[in-house]
Amino acid sequence: MDHGVEDDEMAAAIAASLATYEQEGARHKPVEIGDSDSEDDEGEETFQADLKRALEESKRETELVANATAGSSKTTEEASTTSKQDENPAISFLRQRAQLEKERLERSKGIVNVNVNQTSTASKKRSYSASQSEDDDSSNGPPPKRASTTSNAAKPNETAELFYQGELRQTANRITERDDIAKGVKTFRISEIIGDKNSVAFAILSSYSTDIAWLYGMFSPMTPVILVNQPTETGNSDVKGILPNWIMTMPFLRGGRGAMHVKLMLLFYRSGRLRLVLPTANFIDYDWRDIENTAWVQDFPPLSKPAVGREATSSAFASTLQMVLTKLNVSPALASLLTDHPNLPIKFIGDLGKGWNFTKAAVKLIPSMSGKYEGWDQVLKQGHVSLMKGIMDIGAHRGHTKRDKKKPPEELIVECQGSSIGTYSAQWLQEFYSSCCGISPETWLDKSKASRSKLPKPPLRILFPSLKTVQSSVLGEDGGGTMFCRTSQWEGANFPRDLFYDSNSKRGKVLMHTKMILGLWRDSSSDERSSTTLRKYAKQKEVLEIDSDDEVEIIDPFAAGWLYVGSHNFTPSAWGTLSGSAFTPVLNITNYELGILIPLPEDIEEAEKRGNHLVSWQRPPRKYDIQGGDIPWCQN
């Protein structure tokens, strides 16, 4: 082959790719969605920006890449993941792409449709503006990139830990790394979670914001991957090839409103093991390096023989996971990937329940899938009503906590840690708190809003970093780019400012992107206000016999508390808003979210001790001193 012609062909192919990007970028201009909630805007580089950056680098590198031998199977991708200071990861993945393009030209056959247009964050150039946030689907830009550290270096995990009982840890970050080592704090790095990249046979990933060059380097270029991402502003579902062996899929969003906010990793290993990972971090280096996040990891062994009939659908955990993947539009992506990879571990979403043993699932899955749900059969599977059912299942609902029978606990304290603040009505706060107590919506759906508005504010604690906390953190205000509260919200006439508490990490002056909700039962006799509040809530008689095909599943008969961890921020967009009647409830959910519910011990003191250990923040949290000038961090 004439190398001059070859170089010209490759340069033309790359130039065409760049032209495609520029044309698509012109069509997909930033748009702000008029959602009433301001949820977290995880300011990181968009997928399009990554590809454009990589393509521009590739244009400068064309001559070097063209000199590579077509038969070479070794790429610079490994070097970029073990030492990011050696080479820009964008260059390395474009080297790989250019090499594959070179081979494609030689074979005169297309490997994959690398269409570098829209992605979740692609059509929305991110810049730091306080009025936009992730769940509003109005994107903001990332903080300045910083040099990589050992916190996210993709080192092979030669002695990989297995977590068949499930494990919850905070993520490693460069700010606290030295103290973590000194104190023996166990953390998760994404490279350690994945392990040896060559041992991964297939992966299904989901993230709102993705640095594709960084993420691509975490896997072998030969590993087939499905990446779930944010739809474009139209909200239409779509499936397309983005890189060799990589398929991107996007679920439907009504009117283009909301966010595909699920963070998920399903890792299928060549050994047959399946690992499920639910992090609070997006797939961007900043989230895994400079701020604090949390990840839950559990391994599931393969079944000795495939389950059939009712056995394949008997696990509530597997059924929920399959429902989530179906809603996220994974099925058509899987079908597309099977064309070139016929030996994938699964061929249909339903194969999950048939091929792996989920009976040891240590937690309950709590999903919120964007849409409108009517009737108890549907409503109980989504949003804060799913949380309510999960709390019932683990025996943590009011009146079912084991302790002194003469004086049962009266109050549930709920602490909500997140990275973004919503717009809250008094009715929604009561609605959410009732679910936290395990109180069926049947008890209040037929009551008027006027009567419900007379209830006092529930004992909720909304954790969000104060301006002073952000300014005193190691990264200062530059590190607060993924924390969102609008000044207009805070200054609103009916905004619940008295429910705000400062968010301070147990690990020092690092800001938290973690989303957690802690519910703890306690004796409220010493707190007259709380006691009065709970007595009023107690008038709502529990109704456990809900008209549903799903029976209440008892995992642990008693629990004196619970912990939620996942992608949900404390907002109506994430958890949904309930309406309708006790006979026909209607739940509207704006976003796609997913998390887990962890039961705490049945003894109240032990539950609090365990909760203190698992949460990422200092307890008890410090209440905002409004009179003293405390205000939340607002980017404007």
N, C-alpha and C positions, 0 to 999 in steps of 0.2 A: 504494500500500500504506500502511496506517495505521502510522506509525512507533511509536506506543505499543504496538500489537499485536506489531510486529516486535521491539521491544526485549524484550517479555515472552517471546516465543518463543525468542529467543536466550538470554536469562537462564535460561529453563527447560531449554534444551538443555545449557548449560554446567553447570547444577546437576545435571542427570541424569548427565552425565559424571563429575562429582565423586562423586556417590552411587555410581556403578558402581565407581569406584576404591575407595571406602571399604568397599563390600561385598566386593569381591575381596580387598582387603588383609586383611580379617578372616579370610577363608578360607585365605589363604596366609601362615601365620605362619612365623617363622624356624625352621629345622631344621638340626641338625648331623649331618653324615654321618660315620659311623664309619670313615673311611679312615685307614690307618696312617700315611700320609704327610702331612706338613704342608707344603703348597706355597703359592706366593705369593698373598697376599690383597691384590689391588690395590685398596686402600680408596678407592673413589670413589663419587660419588653414584649411587644406583640409578636405573634407568629410571623406576620408579614414583614415586620421590621427585621426580624432575624433572617428571614429568607432574602430580603433585599440586601441586607448587610453581607450575607454570605455570597450572594450572586456577584455583588460588586467586588468582593475579595477574589472571587473565582475568576473574574475577568482579568484581574491583574496577575493571577496565578496561572492563566491558561497555558502559557509556554512551558512552565514547569510541569504541569499536570500532563501535558501532551507527550512529554518525554518518558512518562511512566510506562512500563511494559504492560501489555493488555492481559497477560497471564498472571500478573501479580495479585495475590490474594491478601497481601498484608497492607493495611492502610495506616494513615496517621491518626485514625480515630482513637486507637488505644493510647497513643501518647498524649492526646489532648485530654483524656479523662484521668490519666494518672498524674499529669503535671500540667495544669492549665497555664502556667507561666511559660511553658515551652512553646505553645502555639495557640492561636485563637481557635476555639472549638468550631466556630463558623467555617473557618478555612478548612479544618480537617474534614467536616462532614461534606463540604462542597468538593473537596478532593475526591472523596469516595463517590459522590454523585457524578462528578466529571468523569471519573474512571469508568463508572457504569455507563455513562453516556457515550464514552469512547467505544466501549464494547458493543453498545447498542448500534452505533453507526456502522461498526464492522459487520454486525450480523444483519443490518438493515431491518431490525425488528425492535419495536418498542418494549421496554421492560415494564414501565409504569407511567401512568399519566401524572406527571409532576405539574400540577396546576397550582401555581403559587398565588391564588387569590384568597378570598375570604376565609377567615377562621374566627373563632370566638372573639378574640381581641383584635383580629386582623383588620377589620373594617373600622376600627375605632382607635384612632391615634391617642395614646394615653399621655396625659399631662397632669400635673398636680393641681387640681382644682377641687376645692372643698365641696362644691355643689354636686359632684358626681360620685357615684360609687358602684361597686360591683353588681349588686342586686338590682340597681336601676338600669343596668346594662349601658351605662355611660362611663366610658373608660378613661382612666387617668394614667399618667406616665410614671415610670419607675424612678427611684432615687438613683443617683450616680452609681455606676458599677464600681465595685471594689475588687481588689485582688483576691483570687480564690485562696482558701486556706484548707487545712486538713478537714474542716467541718463538712465539706462536700466533695472532697477528692474521691474519685471512684476507684478505690483500692479493692482488689479481689478479696473476697471474704473466704479465706482458706479454711477457717474453722467456724463455719456458719452455725449460728444458734438456731435451734428449732423451737417453735412456740405452739405446741399442740394444745396447750391450755389457754392460749391468748396472752398477750403482753401489751401493756400501755406504758409508753415512755414519752418524755419530751424529746424534741429533736436537738441534735448537737448544734452549737453555734460558736463562732469565734470569740464572742465577748465573754462567755462564761466557761470556755473549754478548760482553762487552767484550773479554775476552782472545781469544776466537775470532776476532773481527774483526781485532785487532791482529796475531795470528799467521797470519792467512789460512786458518784452519781452515774447511773446507767442511762445512756441516751441512744437515739437512733440516728444514723446517717442513711441517706437514701442509697448510697453504694452498698452499705452493709445489709440493708433490707433486701436489695436485689440479689446480692451475693455474686458468685461467679457468673458473669454475663453469658458465657458459653453454655451454662447449664439451663438457661431459660429457653424453653421450646416455643413459647407463645405468651403474649401479654395483652391484656385489655387494660387500658389506662383512661383516666378521666380527670380533667382539670379545667378550671375556668380560664386560667392564663397559663400559657406554655412557652417557654424558651426552647424552641425546637432543636436548635443546635446543641444546647446543653443536654437536653433529654436524650437526643439521638445517640450521644456518646456513652450513655449509661447501658446501652444494649449492643449486642453483636449486630452488625449490619445485616446478617443473614436471618435474624429472628423476626418472624412476622408479628406485627403490632397493630392493634386497633386503638386509635386515640379518639376519645369522646371530647368534643369541645363546644364552645359557645356558638350558636347559630349567628348568621348575619342579621342585620337590622330588619330583614323581612320576616324573620322567625321561621322560615321554611326548613324542614328537615332536608338533609343532604348527605351523600356518601361520595367520597372521592379519594383517589390515590394522591399522596403528597410526597412520598419518598419511596425508594425501592423497598418493598416488603411492608410498607406502612400505609394504612388506610385511615382516613379521618371520617368520623361520622358526627352528625349534629342532630339533636332532637328538635321537635317542633315546639315553638313558643307562640302562644296566642298573641297575634298582633305584634310580634317581635318584642313583646314586653316581658321583662324578667331576666333571669340568669340561669345558665346551666352551671350550677355552683358545686356540683358533686366532685369530691376528690377521692379517687379510688385507684387501686392497683390489684389486678388479678394476675398472678404470676404462675404459669403452668411450667413446672420443671420436668426435665427429661426423665427424672426418677419416678415420675407419676404424682409427686406431691403438688398440692395446690396451696398457694399462699394468698390470703386476702389481707390487704392493707388499706386502712382508712386514715389518711393523714388530714390535718387541717391546713397543710401547706399546698400551694400550687406547685407546678413543675417549673420552677424558676429558681436559679441559684440563690437569690437573695432570701427567699423564704426558708431555705435550708442552711443558711450561713449566718445571716446578720440579725434575724429576729427569732423569737421563740415560737415554735409550733409543737404539736403533739401528734403522735401516730399510734394507732392500735394495729397489732399484727397477730394473725393466727394462722397456723398451718393445718391443713386437712389432708388426711391420707386417702389414697384411692381405695375404692371398694374392691374386694377380691374378685367379685363378679358384678356386672351392671345390675342396678336395681330395676325392677319392672313393676308395672301396675301401680298400686297404691303406695308401695314402698318408695317409689321414685318421687312421690309428691307429699310424703308424710311429714317431712321436715319443714316447719314454718320458716326456719332460717333460709333454707334453700329456695323455698317458694318466693320469699320476699326478694332475695337476691336476683332470682330469675325475672321477677316482675320489674325490678329496677333496670336491669340490662335491656329488657324489652322496651321499656319506656324511653330509655336513652338512645334508642335506634341502633342498637348493636347488631340485631339480627341481619339486616341487609348488608352491613359491613362484613359480618362473618361470612355470609354467602359469597360476597365479592372476593374475599381473601382466599376462600376455599378453591377458587379457580386455579390459582397458582400454587396453593399449599393444601393439597387434598388430604394430607395426613395430620391435620391439626388435632389437638387433644379433644376438641368438641366440634361438632358439625352443626349443632342447634343449641340454642340457649337452654333448652330442656335437658340437655345432656349433663348439665351440672349436677342436678339432683340424682341422676342415674349413676354417675361415675365416682362421686366422692362421698365420704362419710362425714356428715355435718352434725352428727348426734352429740359431739363434744363442744359444740359452739358455746362459748363462755358468756356470750352477750346476746341481746336482742337487737335486730336491725330496726332503725327508726327512719323511714323514708318520707320525703315530701316530693312528689312528682307533679310538676306543673300541670294544672288543669282544673276542671270543675267536676266534683264528685257528688253524686246524689244517692241517698239510701245508706243504711247502716253497713251493708256488706262492703261498700266502697269507701265510705268515710272512715271506718275503723282502721283502714290500712294506710292512712295518709296523715301527715302533718301532726299537729299537737294532739289530735284524737288518737293517732297511732301511739304517741307517747303515753297518753292516758291508759290505753289498753296494755301497753308494756308494763306500766307501773302496777296495774292490777295483776298482771301475769306473775310478777315477781313478789307479790304480796306486800308491796310498799304503799298501798293506798290507805286512806284514813280509816282508823278503826281495826286495821289488820296488822298492826305492828306489835310484836310480842314484847311485853314488859309488864310492870305491876298492873294486874287486872283492875285493881281498885282505882287507879288513876292513869288512864291511857294518855299518851301524848296528845296535846291539843293543837300544836302549831307546826306547820311545815315551813322552814326557812328555805327560800330559793335564791341562789346566787347565780347570776347570768353573766358569764364572761364572754366577750366577743370583740370584734374589731370594727364593728359598725353599728350605728344607732338608727332605729326606725322611728316612725311616727306612731305614737301610742294613744289610743282612746281609752277612757276608763273601762268601757265595756270589754275591749280586747284584753286588757291586763287581767280583768276578772276571769275572762274566758280561758286564758292561758293558765292562770293559777289554779283554776278548778281542775284542769287536766293534770297539772303537776300533783295535785292531791289525789288523783285517781277517781275523781268525781265524774260520773257519766253526764254528758251534755243533756241527756233526757231530763235531768232534774231542773234545768233552767231554760231550755230552748223555747218553751211556751210562755215564759214570763216576759213581761214588757221591758223594753229598754229603760223606761223610767224607773221601774222597781229595781232593776239591776244596778242602775246608776246610783242608788242610795247606799249600796254596799261600800264600806270604807276601802281605801286602797289596800290591796293584798300585801303581805310581807315579802315583797320582791326586792332584791338588791341588784341593781343594774351596774355591773362593773365596767368602767371605761376609764382610760388614763386621763388624768387632769393635765392641764397645760404645764403645771410645775413638774409633774412626773415625766412628761415627754422632754421638757427642756433639760432636766437633770439626768436623763438617760445617757449612756455612753455615746450614742449616735446623735443625740440632740433632736432638733426638729427635723433634720434630714431623715432620721429614722422613723418618723411618724407618718410616712407616706401611704401606709396601708391601713391607717386608722381613720375612721370617718364619722364625723358628727357635724351637722350644719349649725351655724350660729342661729339661723332662723328657727331651727327646731328647738334649740336650747332656750331661746327667748320667747317661745310660743306661750300663749296665755295659760293653756291647760297642760303644759308639758310637765311630766312627773319629776321635777328636779330633786325633790326630797327623797327619791329612791336611788340616787346615784352614789356610788362608792368608788374610790380610787382603785385602779388596777395596777398592782405591783407584783412583779415576778418574785418567786421564792429564790430565784437564782441570781438576783442582783439587778443592776440597772440596765436591763434589756427589755425591750417592748415585746408584748405578746400578741401574736396573731391567732392564738389558740381560741377555739370556740368550745366552751364547756358550760354545762348547767348542773349545779349541785343542789340536790334536795335532801334536807335533813329534818327528821321529826325531833321535836324537843318539847319539854314541859314549859308552857308559857305562863304559869301561875304568877311568876314574878314580874310579868310584863302585862299590865292591865289593858293597854291599848291592843296588844296582840291577842290577848285572851278574848277581848270583846270581838275583834275581827273574826277570829276562828269560830266563836259561838254563832255568829251570823252565818258564816259559811256552813257550819254544821247543820243548819236548818235544811240544807239541801240534802235530802235523803239519797243515799247511794242506790243506784239501780244497776245491778250486776247482770240481770238477764236481758241482754240486748238482742234484738231480733237480727241475728247475723248467722251466717253459716260457720263462722269462726268461733270456736269455743275458747274460753279463757284458758291459757296454758300456764300451769304452775311450774316454774323452774325451781324456785326456792320458796317454801310456804310463807316465810316472813322476811321482811327486810325493813330496817329502820331508816333507810334512805336509799338514794340512787344517784348515779352520775351519768349525764349525757355527754358524749364527745363526738364531734363530727363537723360537718360543713355549715350547719345552721347558725346564723347569727340570731340574736334575740330581736326578731322583727316579724310583723305580720306577713311580709312577702315570703319569708322562709317557712314559717309554721302554719300559715293559712288562717282564713277567717271563716267562722262557722255561722250559718244562718238557717232559715227554714224552720221546721217544726220538729217536735220530738218524734213524730211519726215518719217524716221525710226530711232528714237533715241535708244540708247542702254545704259543702266545703270547697272554697276557692283558694287555690294555691298558685302563687306567681312563679316561684322558682323551682328548680330541681335541686334537692338537697339529700344528703344521706349521713346518718350517724349511728351510734350504738348506745344502748342503755346497759349500764353495769349495776347490778344489785350490790348494795352494801350490807354489812352484817346485821343480824336481827337485834342485837343489843345496841341501844342508843349511843352509849359512850364509845363502843367499838366502831360503830358506823361513822361517828364523827372523826375518830382517829384515822380510820381508813380513808375517809374523804379528804382529810387534811394531807394525807400522804399522796393521794392521786392527783389532786388539783395542782395547777401551775402557779396560783397566786397565793400571796400571804393572807392567812386567815387569823383572826377576823379582818375583813377588809375595812379600810378607813372610810368613814362616811364623809362625803363632801361637806366642807365648812362653807356653806353658801354665804353667810354673813361675813366670813373672813376673806372672801374673794375667790374661793375655789370655782373654777370653770373648767369644762372639758376641753380637751385638745380639739381645736377646729382649724382646718388648714387655711381658712380665709382670715 
